[in-house]
Amino acid sequence: MTNLSLDAFTADLERLRAEAEQTLADVADEATLEQARIEFLGAKSGRLKLAQKGLGQVAGSDKPAAGRQFNAVKSAVEALFQQAKDRAATGPANVSAETVDVTLPGTPVRFGRLHPLTQTIRRVASIMGHLGFEVVDGPEVEDQWHNFEALAIPAEHPARDPLDNFYISVANSAEPFLLRSQTSTVQIRVMEQRQPPLRIVSLGRVYRPDTADATHYPMFHQVEGLLVEPGTTMAHLKSVLRAFASNFLGGDVHVRFRPSFFPFTEPSVEVDMEWNGRWIEMGGAGMVDPAVLEAVGYDPDEVSGFAFGLGVERIAARRFGVADIRDFYRNDVRFLEQFSDRGQA
Ligand code: DAH
């Protein structure tokens, strides 16, 4: 029976190929793959099988050409099927890998917090701010005038020993600079710039070549306070420190002065604060020495003032119960995360 023209056979084959392409491209899983297999590659009545049967109806002289076309379309459809099969095999895995299970617990967000020393510095600044003290900053690389001379620390004073300071030689400067060894430098810088009345605090880093141990570190922080107003007395100094200590440590904190010596204060005292039944050394203080007032151009007969310098690490260690100040600098998150800064100023 030869009732199918080559043209009609070719047209049928092309339609088959186009539809197979379309159908196999849409295959998404095993089920649609199996449907497509039955439709196109089915052994009994698949579309390729039917086309093969049509081949028998093509005229004998056209058979070789029709056979070649059939074989080409058959391998094309088989190749498309194989591609669809591969996709169906990997498809579901991809889908499950990309699926978000919204019922799983989320990845906890780790909130950062301020370093305990920063918390302490901000708290001290806030308390002193309520007492009318303005926060000012000064340079960490200082000249010898501000670090020593204006503070009545003469050249031969042991505090200026090269072994006790980080001196820095500076090009075009006759004398070396240094990493400031105390924040008292800021007293001088402020008084040189301004006229009384003055109430300032300065909180920052200072440097001394000490061997690191539980209470020493070559870099540490100080709080410097300065008040210059007519009629200032030691009573004002003690009241301010007491108000500070009560605010900072909580409760009715007592402040004790012990006689001491600093070149830039007269009289000078060591300041202790009572906390949990113990007296804790907090730093030094005193009435600004007239020589210092003169060095900055003030008239000591007209103004007087007090100054104090407290150790930030010491205050922070007391407040947080830290036994070794080196822990503040190790940057171990397990240590640092214990100090909540919630509710801090
Ligand atoms: N600058 C002193 C030091 O580093 C601390 C100090 C003592 C500061 C007495 C003061 C003060 O302002 O009056 O040891």
Boltz pocket constraint, residues with backbone or C-beta under 6 A from the ligand:
constraints:
  - pocket:
      binder: B
      contacts: [[A, 181], [A, 182], [A, 183], [A, 184], [A, 224], [A, 225], [A, 262], [A, 264], [A, 265], [A, 269], [A, 283], [A, 284], [A, 285], [A, 286], [A, 307], [A, 308], [A, 309], [A, 310]]
      max_distance: 6.0
